[in-house]
Amino acid sequence: MRLYSAGLVILVCLSLFAKAEPRPGYARPAAQLYRRYCVSCHGTDGKSKTSKGKYSHARDLTDSGWHDDVSDERIFNSITNGRNVRGNMPAFGNKLKEDEINSLVTFIRGLKG
């Protein structure tokens, strides 16, 4: 019984210290990605009314005119490579997988006002 208890304690301790790596092929949900990487500039509603968003001239992601003018490919490229045209958006291509960026494009399309 003591051996069983000691083994159980060791397994619990090891699991606490194990680094949590996403499973290969696992894509995080778009809403989670948006909260993690986008909300500080674009805001929870996508209107870019945050102080950081105003300072960096972040795009209002609810602007229907912008949605009509911009392609999914351009949004994908902006997320991947960043933009320095209108404001200063960092690149996320080294932090996000291709399918995660595609899911963010779809999420952003859902913010259209």
PDB file as gemmi writes it, atoms N, CA and C in Angstrom:
CRYST1    1.000    1.000    1.000  90.00  90.00  90.00 P 1                      
ATOM      1  N   MET A   1       0.824  -1.184   0.000  1.00  0.00           N  
ATOM      2  CA  MET A   1       0.000   0.000   0.000  1.00  0.00           C  
ATOM      3  C   MET A   1       0.874   1.256   0.000  1.00  0.00           C  
ATOM      4  N   ARG A   2       1.979   1.204   0.781  1.00  0.00           N  
ATOM      5  CA  ARG A   2       2.877   2.357   0.842  1.00  0.00           C  
ATOM      6  C   ARG A   2       3.517   2.613  -0.516  1.00  0.00           C  
ATOM      7  N   LEU A   3       3.891   1.551  -1.199  1.00  0.00           N  
ATOM      8  CA  LEU A   3       4.511   1.668  -2.510  1.00  0.00           C  
ATOM      9  C   LEU A   3       3.541   2.286  -3.515  1.00  0.00           C  
ATOM     10  N   TYR A   4       2.293   1.864  -3.454  1.00  0.00           N  
ATOM     11  CA  TYR A   4       1.260   2.405  -4.322  1.00  0.00           C  
ATOM     12  C   TYR A   4       1.077   3.900  -4.069  1.00  0.00           C  
ATOM     13  N   SER A   5       1.020   4.296  -2.805  1.00  0.00           N  
ATOM     14  CA  SER A   5       0.843   5.704  -2.438  1.00  0.00           C  
ATOM     15  C   SER A   5       2.036   6.542  -2.893  1.00  0.00           C  
ATOM     16  N   ALA A   6       3.248   6.023  -2.703  1.00  0.00           N  
ATOM     17  CA  ALA A   6       4.446   6.742  -3.121  1.00  0.00           C  
ATOM     18  C   ALA A   6       4.460   6.910  -4.636  1.00  0.00           C  
ATOM     19  N   GLY A   7       4.088   5.887  -5.367  1.00  0.00           N  
ATOM     20  CA  GLY A   7       4.031   5.961  -6.824  1.00  0.00           C  
ATOM     21  C   GLY A   7       3.011   6.985  -7.291  1.00  0.00           C  
ATOM     22  N   LEU A   8       1.885   7.025  -6.640  1.00  0.00           N  
ATOM     23  CA  LEU A   8       0.838   7.978  -6.977  1.00  0.00           C  
ATOM     24  C   LEU A   8       1.305   9.413  -6.733  1.00  0.00           C  
ATOM     25  N   VAL A   9       1.976   9.645  -5.618  1.00  0.00           N  
ATOM     26  CA  VAL A   9       2.499  10.981  -5.306  1.00  0.00           C  
ATOM     27  C   VAL A   9       3.519  11.412  -6.353  1.00  0.00           C  
ATOM     28  N   ILE A  10       4.385  10.503  -6.760  1.00  0.00           N  
ATOM     29  CA  ILE A  10       5.398  10.828  -7.776  1.00  0.00           C  
ATOM     30  C   ILE A  10       4.727  11.186  -9.100  1.00  0.00           C  
ATOM     31  N   LEU A  11       3.722  10.421  -9.498  1.00  0.00           N  
ATOM     32  CA  LEU A  11       3.015  10.710 -10.745  1.00  0.00           C  
ATOM     33  C   LEU A  11       2.324  12.071 -10.706  1.00  0.00           C  
ATOM     34  N   VAL A  12       1.714  12.395  -9.595  1.00  0.00           N  
ATOM     35  CA  VAL A  12       1.043  13.691  -9.451  1.00  0.00           C  
ATOM     36  C   VAL A  12       2.068  14.824  -9.538  1.00  0.00           C  
ATOM     37  N   CYS A  13       3.187  14.674  -8.853  1.00  0.00           N  
ATOM     38  CA  CYS A  13       4.229  15.705  -8.886  1.00  0.00           C  
ATOM     39  C   CYS A  13       4.783  15.892 -10.297  1.00  0.00           C  
ATOM     40  N   LEU A  14       5.037  14.793 -10.974  1.00  0.00           N  
ATOM     41  CA  LEU A  14       5.556  14.879 -12.338  1.00  0.00           C  
ATOM     42  C   LEU A  14       4.562  15.567 -13.264  1.00  0.00           C  
ATOM     43  N   SER A  15       3.299  15.287 -13.101  1.00  0.00           N  
ATOM     44  CA  SER A  15       2.303  15.908 -13.961  1.00  0.00           C  
ATOM     45  C   SER A  15       2.205  17.410 -13.705  1.00  0.00           C  
ATOM     46  N   LEU A  16       2.465  17.838 -12.490  1.00  0.00           N  
ATOM     47  CA  LEU A  16       2.424  19.266 -12.181  1.00  0.00           C  
ATOM     48  C   LEU A  16       3.588  20.017 -12.814  1.00  0.00           C  
ATOM     49  N   PHE A  17       4.718  19.351 -12.937  1.00  0.00           N  
ATOM     50  CA  PHE A  17       5.898  20.005 -13.481  1.00  0.00           C  
ATOM     51  C   PHE A  17       6.075  19.779 -14.976  1.00  0.00           C  
ATOM     52  N   ALA A  18       5.252  18.949 -15.554  1.00  0.00           N  
ATOM     53  CA  ALA A  18       5.354  18.693 -16.993  1.00  0.00           C  
ATOM     54  C   ALA A  18       4.948  19.942 -17.754  1.00  0.00           C  
ATOM     55  N   LYS A  19       5.706  20.252 -18.784  1.00  0.00           N  
ATOM     56  CA  LYS A  19       5.394  21.423 -19.600  1.00  0.00           C  
ATOM     57  C   LYS A  19       4.188  21.101 -20.464  1.00  0.00           C  
ATOM     58  N   ALA A  20       3.193  21.971 -20.445  1.00  0.00           N  
ATOM     59  CA  ALA A  20       1.979  21.742 -21.226  1.00  0.00           C  
ATOM     60  C   ALA A  20       2.205  22.214 -22.656  1.00  0.00           C  
ATOM     61  N   GLU A  21       2.420  21.273 -23.531  1.00  0.00           N  
ATOM     62  CA  GLU A  21       2.595  21.552 -24.962  1.00  0.00           C  
ATOM     63  C   GLU A  21       1.315  21.185 -25.683  1.00  0.00           C  
ATOM     64  N   PRO A  22       0.875  22.016 -26.630  1.00  0.00           N  
ATOM     65  CA  PRO A  22      -0.299  21.630 -27.403  1.00  0.00           C  
ATOM     66  C   PRO A  22      -0.014  20.352 -28.191  1.00  0.00           C  
ATOM     67  N   ARG A  23      -1.035  19.556 -28.353  1.00  0.00           N  
ATOM     68  CA  ARG A  23      -0.890  18.327 -29.133  1.00  0.00           C  
ATOM     69  C   ARG A  23      -0.543  18.685 -30.575  1.00  0.00           C  
ATOM     70  N   PRO A  24       0.273  17.869 -31.247  1.00  0.00           N  
ATOM     71  CA  PRO A  24       0.559  18.122 -32.654  1.00  0.00           C  
ATOM     72  C   PRO A  24      -0.745  18.157 -33.444  1.00  0.00           C  
ATOM     73  N   GLY A  25      -0.886  19.179 -34.269  1.00  0.00           N  
ATOM     74  CA  GLY A  25      -2.100  19.314 -35.056  1.00  0.00           C  
ATOM     75  C   GLY A  25      -3.229  20.017 -34.315  1.00  0.00           C  
ATOM     76  N   TYR A  26      -3.032  20.324 -33.035  1.00  0.00           N  
ATOM     77  CA  TYR A  26      -4.066  20.981 -32.242  1.00  0.00           C  
ATOM     78  C   TYR A  26      -4.073  22.474 -32.543  1.00  0.00           C  
ATOM     79  N   ALA A  27      -5.212  23.004 -32.910  1.00  0.00           N  
ATOM     80  CA  ALA A  27      -5.365  24.434 -33.151  1.00  0.00           C  
ATOM     81  C   ALA A  27      -6.215  25.032 -32.031  1.00  0.00           C  
ATOM     82  N   ARG A  28      -5.720  26.079 -31.443  1.00  0.00           N  
ATOM     83  CA  ARG A  28      -6.475  26.749 -30.387  1.00  0.00           C  
ATOM     84  C   ARG A  28      -7.691  27.452 -31.000  1.00  0.00           C  
ATOM     85  N   PRO A  29      -8.789  27.561 -30.259  1.00  0.00           N  
ATOM     86  CA  PRO A  29      -9.982  28.220 -30.784  1.00  0.00           C  
ATOM     87  C   PRO A  29      -9.712  29.690 -31.113  1.00  0.00           C  
ATOM     88  N   ALA A  30     -10.369  30.187 -32.159  1.00  0.00           N  
ATOM     89  CA  ALA A  30     -10.153  31.554 -32.628  1.00  0.00           C  
ATOM     90  C   ALA A  30     -10.457  32.591 -31.548  1.00  0.00           C  
ATOM     91  N   ALA A  31     -11.515  32.383 -30.783  1.00  0.00           N  
ATOM     92  CA  ALA A  31     -11.852  33.349 -29.723  1.00  0.00           C  
ATOM     93  C   ALA A  31     -10.738  33.434 -28.688  1.00  0.00           C  
ATOM     94  N   GLN A  32     -10.142  32.300 -28.361  1.00  0.00           N  
ATOM     95  CA  GLN A  32      -9.023  32.278 -27.417  1.00  0.00           C  
ATOM     96  C   GLN A  32      -7.819  33.007 -28.010  1.00  0.00           C  
ATOM     97  N   LEU A  33      -7.534  32.766 -29.273  1.00  0.00           N  
ATOM     98  CA  LEU A  33      -6.418  33.444 -29.943  1.00  0.00           C  
ATOM     99  C   LEU A  33      -6.649  34.947 -29.997  1.00  0.00           C  
ATOM    100  N   TYR A  34      -7.865  35.346 -30.319  1.00  0.00           N  
ATOM    101  CA  TYR A  34      -8.192  36.773 -30.387  1.00  0.00           C  
ATOM    102  C   TYR A  34      -7.974  37.428 -29.025  1.00  0.00           C  
ATOM    103  N   ARG A  35      -8.452  36.783 -27.968  1.00  0.00           N  
ATOM    104  CA  ARG A  35      -8.249  37.343 -26.615  1.00  0.00           C  
ATOM    105  C   ARG A  35      -6.768  37.443 -26.272  1.00  0.00           C  
ATOM    106  N   ARG A  36      -5.995  36.465 -26.680  1.00  0.00           N  
ATOM    107  CA  ARG A  36      -4.564  36.419 -26.332  1.00  0.00           C  
ATOM    108  C   ARG A  36      -3.742  37.435 -27.117  1.00  0.00           C  
ATOM    109  N   TYR A  37      -3.996  37.551 -28.423  1.00  0.00           N  
ATOM    110  CA  TYR A  37      -3.103  38.337 -29.276  1.00  0.00           C  
ATOM    111  C   TYR A  37      -3.697  39.635 -29.823  1.00  0.00           C  
ATOM    112  N   CYS A  38      -4.996  39.791 -29.844  1.00  0.00           N  
ATOM    113  CA  CYS A  38      -5.606  40.913 -30.570  1.00  0.00           C  
ATOM    114  C   CYS A  38      -6.311  41.939 -29.689  1.00  0.00           C  
ATOM    115  N   VAL A  39      -6.859  41.487 -28.572  1.00  0.00           N  
ATOM    116  CA  VAL A  39      -7.735  42.327 -27.767  1.00  0.00           C  
ATOM    117  C   VAL A  39      -7.056  43.585 -27.221  1.00  0.00           C  
ATOM    118  N   SER A  40      -5.777  43.529 -26.946  1.00  0.00           N  
ATOM    119  CA  SER A  40      -5.108  44.695 -26.356  1.00  0.00           C  
ATOM    120  C   SER A  40      -5.134  45.899 -27.298  1.00  0.00           C  
ATOM    121  N   CYS A  41      -5.145  45.670 -28.585  1.00  0.00           N  
ATOM    122  CA  CYS A  41      -5.218  46.784 -29.548  1.00  0.00           C  
ATOM    123  C   CYS A  41      -6.615  46.937 -30.147  1.00  0.00           C  
ATOM    124  N   HIS A  42      -7.231  45.829 -30.547  1.00  0.00           N  
ATOM    125  CA  HIS A  42      -8.509  45.893 -31.254  1.00  0.00           C  
ATOM    126  C   HIS A  42      -9.712  45.868 -30.318  1.00  0.00           C  
ATOM    127  N   GLY A  43      -9.509  45.585 -29.045  1.00  0.00           N  
ATOM    128  CA  GLY A  43     -10.605  45.578 -28.075  1.00  0.00           C  
ATOM    129  C   GLY A  43     -11.460  44.332 -28.192  1.00  0.00           C  
ATOM    130  N   THR A  44     -12.245  44.071 -27.165  1.00  0.00           N  
ATOM    131  CA  THR A  44     -13.102  42.886 -27.166  1.00  0.00           C  
ATOM    132  C   THR A  44     -14.175  42.962 -28.241  1.00  0.00           C  
ATOM    133  N   ASP A  45     -14.581  44.178 -28.595  1.00  0.00           N  
ATOM    134  CA  ASP A  45     -15.625  44.350 -29.611  1.00  0.00           C  
ATOM    135  C   ASP A  45     -15.062  44.579 -31.011  1.00  0.00           C  
ATOM    136  N   GLY A  46     -13.735  44.677 -31.143  1.00  0.00           N  
ATOM    137  CA  GLY A  46     -13.105  44.866 -32.444  1.00  0.00           C  
ATOM    138  C   GLY A  46     -13.042  46.308 -32.922  1.00  0.00           C  
ATOM    139  N   LYS A  47     -13.518  47.253 -32.117  1.00  0.00           N  
ATOM    140  CA  LYS A  47     -13.597  48.654 -32.552  1.00  0.00           C  
ATOM    141  C   LYS A  47     -12.319  49.453 -32.337  1.00  0.00           C  
ATOM    142  N   SER A  48     -11.326  48.858 -31.729  1.00  0.00           N  
ATOM    143  CA  SER A  48     -10.000  49.482 -31.520  1.00  0.00           C  
ATOM    144  C   SER A  48     -10.070  50.761 -30.705  1.00  0.00           C  
ATOM    145  N   LYS A  49     -10.925  50.770 -29.702  1.00  0.00           N  
ATOM    146  CA  LYS A  49     -11.062  51.951 -28.835  1.00  0.00           C  
ATOM    147  C   LYS A  49     -10.170  51.888 -27.601  1.00  0.00           C  
ATOM    148  N   THR A  50      -9.287  50.893 -27.529  1.00  0.00           N  
ATOM    149  CA  THR A  50      -8.371  50.794 -26.397  1.00  0.00           C  
ATOM    150  C   THR A  50      -7.296  51.872 -26.528  1.00  0.00           C  
ATOM    151  N   SER A  51      -6.650  52.207 -25.433  1.00  0.00           N  
ATOM    152  CA  SER A  51      -5.593  53.233 -25.499  1.00  0.00           C  
ATOM    153  C   SER A  51      -4.446  52.752 -26.395  1.00  0.00           C  
ATOM    154  N   LYS A  52      -4.091  51.486 -26.295  1.00  0.00           N  
ATOM    155  CA  LYS A  52      -3.040  50.931 -27.142  1.00  0.00           C  
ATOM    156  C   LYS A  52      -3.473  50.925 -28.608  1.00  0.00           C  
ATOM    157  N   GLY A  53      -4.741  50.633 -28.846  1.00  0.00           N  
ATOM    158  CA  GLY A  53      -5.276  50.640 -30.205  1.00  0.00           C  
ATOM    159  C   GLY A  53      -5.277  52.026 -30.816  1.00  0.00           C  
ATOM    160  N   LYS A  54      -5.644  53.024 -30.027  1.00  0.00           N  
ATOM    161  CA  LYS A  54      -5.639  54.406 -30.519  1.00  0.00           C  
ATOM    162  C   LYS A  54      -4.214  54.865 -30.812  1.00  0.00           C  
ATOM    163  N   TYR A  55      -3.293  54.525 -29.922  1.00  0.00           N  
ATOM    164  CA  TYR A  55      -1.896  54.932 -30.094  1.00  0.00           C  
ATOM    165  C   TYR A  55      -1.275  54.303 -31.334  1.00  0.00           C  
ATOM    166  N   SER A  56      -1.597  53.043 -31.588  1.00  0.00           N  
ATOM    167  CA  SER A  56      -0.988  52.343 -32.727  1.00  0.00           C  
ATOM    168  C   SER A  56      -1.839  52.418 -33.995  1.00  0.00           C  
ATOM    169  N   HIS A  57      -2.940  53.164 -33.935  1.00  0.00           N  
ATOM    170  CA  HIS A  57      -3.844  53.329 -35.084  1.00  0.00           C  
ATOM    171  C   HIS A  57      -4.358  51.982 -35.575  1.00  0.00           C  
ATOM    172  N   ALA A  58      -4.775  51.147 -34.637  1.00  0.00           N  
ATOM    173  CA  ALA A  58      -5.278  49.814 -34.982  1.00  0.00           C  
ATOM    174  C   ALA A  58      -6.571  49.935 -35.778  1.00  0.00           C  
ATOM    175  N   ARG A  59      -6.756  49.025 -36.678  1.00  0.00           N  
ATOM    176  CA  ARG A  59      -7.918  48.991 -37.558  1.00  0.00           C  
ATOM    177  C   ARG A  59      -9.181  48.650 -36.776  1.00  0.00           C  
ATOM    178  N   ASP A  60     -10.279  49.352 -37.084  1.00  0.00           N  
ATOM    179  CA  ASP A  60     -11.590  49.014 -36.540  1.00  0.00           C  
ATOM    180  C   ASP A  60     -12.083  47.789 -37.306  1.00  0.00           C  
ATOM    181  N   LEU A  61     -12.107  46.660 -36.656  1.00  0.00           N  
ATOM    182  CA  LEU A  61     -12.463  45.405 -37.311  1.00  0.00           C  
ATOM    183  C   LEU A  61     -13.962  45.228 -37.501  1.00  0.00           C  
ATOM    184  N   THR A  62     -14.760  46.203 -37.074  1.00  0.00           N  
ATOM    185  CA  THR A  62     -16.207  46.148 -37.284  1.00  0.00           C  
ATOM    186  C   THR A  62     -16.640  46.991 -38.482  1.00  0.00           C  
ATOM    187  N   ASP A  63     -15.729  47.728 -39.072  1.00  0.00           N  
ATOM    188  CA  ASP A  63     -16.032  48.629 -40.187  1.00  0.00           C  
ATOM    189  C   ASP A  63     -16.456  47.830 -41.420  1.00  0.00           C  
ATOM    190  N   SER A  64     -17.733  47.928 -41.789  1.00  0.00           N  
ATOM    191  CA  SER A  64     -18.249  47.130 -42.909  1.00  0.00           C  
ATOM    192  C   SER A  64     -17.627  47.546 -44.237  1.00  0.00           C  
ATOM    193  N   GLY A  65     -17.285  48.814 -44.400  1.00  0.00           N  
ATOM    194  CA  GLY A  65     -16.610  49.270 -45.618  1.00  0.00           C  
ATOM    195  C   GLY A  65     -15.257  48.610 -45.784  1.00  0.00           C  
ATOM    196  N   TRP A  66     -14.527  48.491 -44.686  1.00  0.00           N  
ATOM    197  CA  TRP A  66     -13.226  47.828 -44.733  1.00  0.00           C  
ATOM    198  C   TRP A  66     -13.399  46.350 -45.078  1.00  0.00           C  
ATOM    199  N   HIS A  67     -14.385  45.703 -44.483  1.00  0.00           N  
ATOM    200  CA  HIS A  67     -14.646  44.290 -44.774  1.00  0.00           C  
ATOM    201  C   HIS A  67     -14.964  44.081 -46.256  1.00  0.00           C  
ATOM    202  N   ASP A  68     -15.698  45.026 -46.843  1.00  0.00           N  
ATOM    203  CA  ASP A  68     -16.051  44.909 -48.258  1.00  0.00           C  
ATOM    204  C   ASP A  68     -14.830  45.078 -49.161  1.00  0.00           C  
ATOM    205  N   ASP A  69     -13.856  45.867 -48.726  1.00  0.00           N  
ATOM    206  CA  ASP A  69     -12.686  46.191 -49.550  1.00  0.00           C  
ATOM    207  C   ASP A  69     -11.523  45.216 -49.410  1.00  0.00           C  
ATOM    208  N   VAL A  70     -11.436  44.516 -48.293  1.00  0.00           N  
ATOM    209  CA  VAL A  70     -10.255  43.706 -48.007  1.00  0.00           C  
ATOM    210  C   VAL A  70     -10.549  42.213 -48.228  1.00  0.00           C  
ATOM    211  N   SER A  71      -9.563  41.510 -48.780  1.00  0.00           N  
ATOM    212  CA  SER A  71      -9.710  40.069 -49.011  1.00  0.00           C  
ATOM    213  C   SER A  71      -9.262  39.280 -47.780  1.00  0.00           C  
ATOM    214  N   ASP A  72      -9.710  38.033 -47.721  1.00  0.00           N  
ATOM    215  CA  ASP A  72      -9.256  37.135 -46.651  1.00  0.00           C  
ATOM    216  C   ASP A  72      -7.742  36.964 -46.708  1.00  0.00           C  
ATOM    217  N   GLU A  73      -7.204  36.922 -47.915  1.00  0.00           N  
ATOM    218  CA  GLU A  73      -5.757  36.764 -48.084  1.00  0.00           C  
ATOM    219  C   GLU A  73      -4.999  37.936 -47.468  1.00  0.00           C  
ATOM    220  N   ARG A  74      -5.518  39.137 -47.645  1.00  0.00           N  
ATOM    221  CA  ARG A  74      -4.842  40.304 -47.063  1.00  0.00           C  
ATOM    222  C   ARG A  74      -4.888  40.268 -45.542  1.00  0.00           C  
ATOM    223  N   ILE A  75      -6.029  39.879 -44.984  1.00  0.00           N  
ATOM    224  CA  ILE A  75      -6.124  39.763 -43.522  1.00  0.00           C  
ATOM    225  C   ILE A  75      -5.143  38.705 -43.034  1.00  0.00           C  
ATOM    226  N   PHE A  76      -5.103  37.564 -43.723  1.00  0.00           N  
ATOM    227  CA  PHE A  76      -4.176  36.493 -43.382  1.00  0.00           C  
ATOM    228  C   PHE A  76      -2.735  37.011 -43.410  1.00  0.00           C  
ATOM    229  N   ASN A  77      -2.370  37.724 -44.465  1.00  0.00           N  
ATOM    230  CA  ASN A  77      -1.008  38.250 -44.586  1.00  0.00           C  
ATOM    231  C   ASN A  77      -0.698  39.295 -43.520  1.00  0.00           C  
ATOM    232  N   SER A  78      -1.679  40.104 -43.161  1.00  0.00           N  
ATOM    233  CA  SER A  78      -1.468  41.109 -42.113  1.00  0.00           C  
ATOM    234  C   SER A  78      -1.198  40.449 -40.767  1.00  0.00           C  
ATOM    235  N   ILE A  79      -1.938  39.394 -40.465  1.00  0.00           N  
ATOM    236  CA  ILE A  79      -1.724  38.679 -39.210  1.00  0.00           C  
ATOM    237  C   ILE A  79      -0.356  37.989 -39.232  1.00  0.00           C  
ATOM    238  N   THR A  80      -0.033  37.375 -40.356  1.00  0.00           N  
ATOM    239  CA  THR A  80       1.215  36.617 -40.466  1.00  0.00           C  
ATOM    240  C   THR A  80       2.438  37.512 -40.440  1.00  0.00           C  
ATOM    241  N   ASN A  81       2.430  38.572 -41.239  1.00  0.00           N  
ATOM    242  CA  ASN A  81       3.616  39.412 -41.447  1.00  0.00           C  
ATOM    243  C   ASN A  81       3.587  40.753 -40.745  1.00  0.00           C  
ATOM    244  N   GLY A  82       2.451  41.127 -40.159  1.00  0.00           N  
ATOM    245  CA  GLY A  82       2.322  42.440 -39.547  1.00  0.00           C  
ATOM    246  C   GLY A  82       2.072  43.505 -40.598  1.00  0.00           C  
ATOM    247  N   ARG A  83       1.848  44.717 -40.136  1.00  0.00           N  
ATOM    248  CA  ARG A  83       1.623  45.844 -41.052  1.00  0.00           C  
ATOM    249  C   ARG A  83       2.252  47.095 -40.461  1.00  0.00           C  
ATOM    250  N   ASN A  84       2.838  47.894 -41.326  1.00  0.00           N  
ATOM    251  CA  ASN A  84       3.401  49.176 -40.916  1.00  0.00           C  
ATOM    252  C   ASN A  84       2.921  50.302 -41.820  1.00  0.00           C  
ATOM    253  N   VAL A  85       1.780  50.106 -42.470  1.00  0.00           N  
ATOM    254  CA  VAL A  85       1.278  51.097 -43.407  1.00  0.00           C  
ATOM    255  C   VAL A  85       0.492  52.173 -42.676  1.00  0.00           C  
ATOM    256  N   ARG A  86      -0.609  51.800 -42.071  1.00  0.00           N  
ATOM    257  CA  ARG A  86      -1.473  52.745 -41.372  1.00  0.00           C  
ATOM    258  C   ARG A  86      -1.086  52.859 -39.898  1.00  0.00           C  
ATOM    259  N   GLY A  87      -0.666  51.772 -39.338  1.00  0.00           N  
ATOM    260  CA  GLY A  87      -0.287  51.721 -37.932  1.00  0.00           C  
ATOM    261  C   GLY A  87       0.883  50.780 -37.775  1.00  0.00           C  
ATOM    262  N   ASN A  88       1.049  50.259 -36.592  1.00  0.00           N  
ATOM    263  CA  ASN A  88       2.176  49.365 -36.348  1.00  0.00           C  
ATOM    264  C   ASN A  88       1.647  48.064 -35.747  1.00  0.00           C  
ATOM    265  N   MET A  89       1.322  47.102 -36.621  1.00  0.00           N  
ATOM    266  CA  MET A  89       0.825  45.814 -36.163  1.00  0.00           C  
ATOM    267  C   MET A  89       1.958  44.796 -36.221  1.00  0.00           C  
ATOM    268  N   PRO A  90       2.212  44.116 -35.106  1.00  0.00           N  
ATOM    269  CA  PRO A  90       3.293  43.114 -35.111  1.00  0.00           C  
ATOM    270  C   PRO A  90       2.913  41.880 -35.909  1.00  0.00           C  
ATOM    271  N   ALA A  91       3.905  41.147 -36.344  1.00  0.00           N  
ATOM    272  CA  ALA A  91       3.702  39.883 -37.056  1.00  0.00           C  
ATOM    273  C   ALA A  91       3.454  38.765 -36.053  1.00  0.00           C  
ATOM    274  N   PHE A  92       2.542  37.863 -36.390  1.00  0.00           N  
ATOM    275  CA  PHE A  92       2.237  36.724 -35.526  1.00  0.00           C  
ATOM    276  C   PHE A  92       2.510  35.393 -36.211  1.00  0.00           C  
ATOM    277  N   GLY A  93       3.148  35.430 -37.373  1.00  0.00           N  
ATOM    278  CA  GLY A  93       3.436  34.215 -38.116  1.00  0.00           C  
ATOM    279  C   GLY A  93       4.327  33.235 -37.374  1.00  0.00           C  
ATOM    280  N   ASN A  94       5.134  33.748 -36.462  1.00  0.00           N  
ATOM    281  CA  ASN A  94       6.016  32.866 -35.696  1.00  0.00           C  
ATOM    282  C   ASN A  94       5.349  32.345 -34.419  1.00  0.00           C  
ATOM    283  N   LYS A  95       4.163  32.828 -34.105  1.00  0.00           N  
ATOM    284  CA  LYS A  95       3.460  32.403 -32.895  1.00  0.00           C  
ATOM    285  C   LYS A  95       2.225  31.558 -33.187  1.00  0.00           C  
ATOM    286  N   LEU A  96       1.707  31.679 -34.404  1.00  0.00           N  
ATOM    287  CA  LEU A  96       0.463  31.006 -34.764  1.00  0.00           C  
ATOM    288  C   LEU A  96       0.665  30.056 -35.929  1.00  0.00           C  
ATOM    289  N   LYS A  97      -0.090  28.978 -35.917  1.00  0.00           N  
ATOM    290  CA  LYS A  97      -0.079  28.031 -37.032  1.00  0.00           C  
ATOM    291  C   LYS A  97      -0.980  28.562 -38.141  1.00  0.00           C  
ATOM    292  N   GLU A  98      -0.782  28.040 -39.335  1.00  0.00           N  
ATOM    293  CA  GLU A  98      -1.571  28.488 -40.486  1.00  0.00           C  
ATOM    294  C   GLU A  98      -3.071  28.317 -40.250  1.00  0.00           C  
ATOM    295  N   ASP A  99      -3.481  27.177 -39.702  1.00  0.00           N  
ATOM    296  CA  ASP A  99      -4.910  26.962 -39.468  1.00  0.00           C  
ATOM    297  C   ASP A  99      -5.453  27.878 -38.369  1.00  0.00           C  
ATOM    298  N   GLU A 100      -4.607  28.273 -37.431  1.00  0.00           N  
ATOM    299  CA  GLU A 100      -5.032  29.229 -36.396  1.00  0.00           C  
ATOM    300  C   GLU A 100      -5.236  30.608 -37.011  1.00  0.00           C  
ATOM    301  N   ILE A 101      -4.360  30.993 -37.929  1.00  0.00           N  
ATOM    302  CA  ILE A 101      -4.510  32.286 -38.603  1.00  0.00           C  
ATOM    303  C   ILE A 101      -5.773  32.273 -39.462  1.00  0.00           C  
ATOM    304  N   ASN A 102      -6.020  31.170 -40.160  1.00  0.00           N  
ATOM    305  CA  ASN A 102      -7.247  31.056 -40.949  1.00  0.00           C  
ATOM    306  C   ASN A 102      -8.483  31.166 -40.068  1.00  0.00           C  
ATOM    307  N   SER A 103      -8.450  30.572 -38.880  1.00  0.00           N  
ATOM    308  CA  SER A 103      -9.602  30.671 -37.983  1.00  0.00           C  
ATOM    309  C   SER A 103      -9.769  32.100 -37.467  1.00  0.00           C  
ATOM    310  N   LEU A 104      -8.661  32.817 -37.281  1.00  0.00           N  
ATOM    311  CA  LEU A 104      -8.759  34.226 -36.886  1.00  0.00           C  
ATOM    312  C   LEU A 104      -9.365  35.067 -38.001  1.00  0.00           C  
ATOM    313  N   VAL A 105      -9.034  34.776 -39.244  1.00  0.00           N  
ATOM    314  CA  VAL A 105      -9.625  35.499 -40.375  1.00  0.00           C  
ATOM    315  C   VAL A 105     -11.147  35.339 -40.336  1.00  0.00           C  
ATOM    316  N   THR A 106     -11.609  34.123 -40.140  1.00  0.00           N  
ATOM    317  CA  THR A 106     -13.051  33.861 -40.048  1.00  0.00           C  
ATOM    318  C   THR A 106     -13.657  34.583 -38.850  1.00  0.00           C  
ATOM    319  N   PHE A 107     -12.958  34.564 -37.720  1.00  0.00           N  
ATOM    320  CA  PHE A 107     -13.436  35.249 -36.519  1.00  0.00           C  
ATOM    321  C   PHE A 107     -13.566  36.755 -36.780  1.00  0.00           C  
ATOM    322  N   ILE A 108     -12.562  37.332 -37.434  1.00  0.00           N  
ATOM    323  CA  ILE A 108     -12.575  38.767 -37.736  1.00  0.00           C  
ATOM    324  C   ILE A 108     -13.724  39.101 -38.682  1.00  0.00           C  
ATOM    325  N   ARG A 109     -13.982  38.236 -39.646  1.00  0.00           N  
ATOM    326  CA  ARG A 109     -15.121  38.449 -40.550  1.00  0.00           C  
ATOM    327  C   ARG A 109     -16.439  38.485 -39.761  1.00  0.00           C  
ATOM    328  N   GLY A 110     -16.511  37.752 -38.671  1.00  0.00           N  
ATOM    329  CA  GLY A 110     -17.695  37.751 -37.839  1.00  0.00           C  
ATOM    330  C   GLY A 110     -17.893  39.018 -37.022  1.00  0.00           C  
ATOM    331  N   LEU A 111     -16.880  39.883 -36.975  1.00  0.00           N  
ATOM    332  CA  LEU A 111     -16.985  41.142 -36.231  1.00  0.00           C  
ATOM    333  C   LEU A 111     -17.599  42.263 -37.069  1.00  0.00           C  
ATOM    334  N   LYS A 112     -17.813  42.002 -38.344  1.00  0.00           N  
ATOM    335  CA  LYS A 112     -18.358  43.024 -39.268  1.00  0.00           C  
ATOM    336  C   LYS A 112     -19.635  43.616 -38.716  1.00  0.00           C  
ATOM    337  N   GLY A 113     -19.673  44.939 -38.669  1.00  0.00           N  
ATOM    338  CA  GLY A 113     -20.809  45.643 -38.092  1.00  0.00           C  
ATOM    339  C   GLY A 113     -21.984  45.808 -39.001  1.00  0.00           C  
TER     340      GLY A 113                                                      
END                                                                             
